[in-house]
Each structure stands twice: as structure tokens, then as C-alpha cells.
Amino acid sequence: MTEHAVVTREAWLQARVALLEKEKAFTRKRDALSQARRALPWVEITKSYGFDTETGHKSLDQLFGEHSQLVVYHFMFGPDWQQPCKSCSFWADNFDRIVVHLAARDVTMVAVSRAPLERLTAFKRRMGWNFEWVSSHDSDFNYDFDVSFSNDTRENSAPYYNYRTGGFPADEAPGVSVFAKDDDGKVYHTYSTYARGLDMMNTAYHYLDLVPKGRDEDNLDMSMAWVRLRDEYTPA
């Protein structure tokens, strides 16, 4: 633990109240940003996408179930991978139990990967997860939403990811995409976010941001090098 200033309770309280004003300003700016995000224009989805699910083959509009809003977590698990991305599994541990709360607000949440369904369900059982995890193995869905990259794309040009052209170190990438369905059954793409845009969806990281050491990643080769599947951590 690095050395830190130690003061009286009164001095701490004064510093804390000053920080509170900054936190309130940040919250107001975040609320305004969230409103601007919801105000983005929509794009109608006219292409057909198919997904293998535990209850049969489904189209994108069928993934909504009884709700009018759909959140898709693009989970890095390629068709030839033996197990999924550890970081995406870290995010899944954070969203697994909230799907019932989202459903109460007219939102369905699913994870989508290109790995075969049987491999998804096997890993889901291992982790004890409850969210719906579907396979887009025979679909262009992941490619069209810029989270999967063909060998040709990676070898001959820089993949387009996070709204710019640049390198990505794998053939699968993480992201979140949001869709809406109107009363006529038309589906619209309303939002997608990638890379650091996913930070806000990871509750564990927000708790780490509260503690003195923070995320404690500055001296690692890569920021999430410490992350393990939750059943692979060794005792301290």
C-alpha cells in the first residue's frame, strides 16, 4: 500500500464534502449523456439473422420474447475456441443475476457468441449462469455489428472496431448492442458500445474504483491480466 495523507476526522470530512460536489457534477453530466444516448436516431434492421437457442432456432425479433427492448452482450467465444474470453466471463458474472430486473422494465438481455450452442451451454453450466446465451454460428450477426473479424480482414486490413479502423488482437471482440421493436414487429438498432464503453456495465470495477488501490492494473502487461475465470482463482 502506498503512503497516503492521514488527517483528523474534521479535515477528512471537509475534503470529502469538496469531492461530493465533483461527484454530483459528474452525476448530472452522466444523466445528460444518458439522455443524449437515448435520443440517438435508429436504424431499421432489414437483414435476417438466425440464432441457435436452447429452445430452438430463433430470429432476432424472436430474441425479444415478450419485451420491446433487447440488450445483446457480444461475448467473445469463437467457433474454434475451447473456452470463452476470461474478461467477458468477468462481465457475465456482473450481469448474470440482473436479467430478471431488466425484464421488469421491458428489457430482454441475451449474450451472443459464434461458438456452437452445445459449447455455450456446457460452459454456462460450469459457471452456474442463468442468462440466455445463444449462438450466431451460421449468421453474419457478429460481423455486421463489428465484433467478429475474418482472417482476410485481419491479414489484409485493420479491423473496424469501436467506430474506427485499427488493430484488434483477436478474431472476436466484446461489445454491447441495443435494439428496439415497435408495435408492427419492426426491429431497430439503437445503440452499440465497445472497449472502454463497457466499463460502466461492470459493477466489480466500480467497487474497485472506491478502494485505495483502485483497479491496481498500472504495472500489469495488460489491464485485465489479473482476471481469471471465477472458479480458477487461487487462495491468497
Helices and strands as residue ranges (DSSP letters): H 9-38, E 43-44, E 50-53, E 56-59, H 60-63, E 69-74, H 86-95, G 96-98, H 99-103, E 107-113, H 117-127, E 132-135, H 141-144, H 151-156, E 160-161, E 164-165, E 175-181, E 187-194, G 195-201, H 203-208
